[in-house]
Amino acid sequence: MKRCWWDAITGTTLSVTLADTVDAVTVPRAADGQHFVREDWYGDDLGAAHFVECTFTDVDLSEATTSGATFERCTFHGGRFNASVHTATAFVGCDFRRTSFFGATLDGCKLVGSVLAECTLRPLTVVGGSWLGVTIRGTNLSRLDLTGIDLREADLSMSDLTLTVLARARLDHAVLREANLDRADLRGASLDGVDLSATRLKRTRLDVAGAVLLAELHGADVDPAS
């Protein structure tokens, strides 16, 4: 909608185009069982969107934002989340294949039970959240800061965790088979049920509890009273 008025000082007609007030309001998207192909959602604010069992094929979500959104059992093939920002958003039981999260931010998000394969996950900013039961195998996760993340029962087999910060992370019963923990920080992480002997350790940072666990896995009989 265009509005015009006369400027008596300059003697000219001024105009401005105003967005329709209804269209200017971001309405959360909602869909069930739909297939989105090559959609351009670049920079869109999806707010508290709710998608259930939807498929996203090569959808561009670069610089998009969500807040309190929910993606349940959705499939993402290709596509980009580059530089997108997600706050308290849940990706529950989702399947990501060859999806890029380059420069994305996940703040307090859930990836519970999701699978990420052949995805670009760095650089990535992660602030809190639950990644319970997530599967991220054979992926470059080096130098990420995953402090305090809930990674219980996660499968990080064969992933590169070089210089990754996992301090205070909940890694109970996580699978780290052949994961590279070169200079990774595991101080304060809970490691109950984790087989560190199946990982590649090199200058890995452990606290006393982690060091005791590692020693016991290699057959040492640790006497806490001594």
Secondary structure, DSSP 4 states (H G I P E B T S, - for coil): -EEEEEETTTTEEEEEE---HHHHSPPPPEEES-EEES-B-TT-EEET-EEES-EEES-B-TT-EEES-EEES-EEES-B-TT-EEES-EEES-EEES-B-TTEEEES-B-TT-EEES-B--SEEEES-B-TT-B--S-B-TT-B-TT-B-TT-B-TT-B-TT-B-TT-B-TT-B-TT-EEET-B-TT-B-TT--GGGSEEES-B--HHHHHHHHHHTT----TT-
